[in-house]
Structures are given as C-alpha cells and as structure tokens.
Amino acid sequence: MKKGILSILVALVGFFFVYKYHVKMHEIHYGIISGKQIRFIFIDDLVSFTRLFKIVMVSLSLLSIYLGIIATIKKHKIGIIGILLAIVLCISAFIPFWKYFSENITTAINS
C-alpha cells in the first residue's frame, strides 16, 4: 500500500475515534446512556481518559503527517491530502465538539 493512501487511512481512523469520543463524552455529561446506569465516574478517571485520548489523537496525526511527508518526497501528490487531513485531525483533538451535540442526535444513535 502506498504511503499516501496509508496516511489518509490513518487520518480517517483518527476522525472515527474523534467522533466516537465526542459521542461518549456527550452521553456521560448529559447522562443519556440508554440501558446503562452511570454509577460513579471519578473526575480523575475522566480527566485521565481525556488526556489519553488527546495523546492518541496527536500520535495518530503525527503518524499520518510522517507518512504524508514520505509520500510527498517520493513525488506522490496524494501525500498532501494526507498531511492536510492530519493537521485537521490534530486541531480537532483539542476542540470539545461534544458540547454542541443536540440530544436528538444522540437518542437517534442509541435507538
């Protein structure tokens, strides 16, 4: 598999994890997990989970940038797309999108 295509795939996997993370954070903060009870969530566990998420997302974006740079050096234009996606992934790891989800979206996902 070429490095440019692999760079794009790594960035897309990162975007999937960003989406799933924000949906879970929205469910936790608004307590709308259907069929499950949130008994006790320690603040320290939530903070460490958020930090772990950011570390993983930045690592995936750096891997995607690296693969995109290798593809660009080898004269493959698709590496530029991978680099751009990786930069957007790195920025989106630090923006709390879960605050802007509406409850209708999350209830539609759970049903």
Buried (B, 14 or more C-beta within 10 A) or exposed (E): EBBBBBBBBBBBEBBEBBEEBBBBBBBBBEEEBEEEEEEEEEEEEEEEBEEEBBEBBBEBBBBBBBBBBBBBEEEBEBBBBBBBBBBBBBEBBEEEBBEEBEEEEBEEEEE
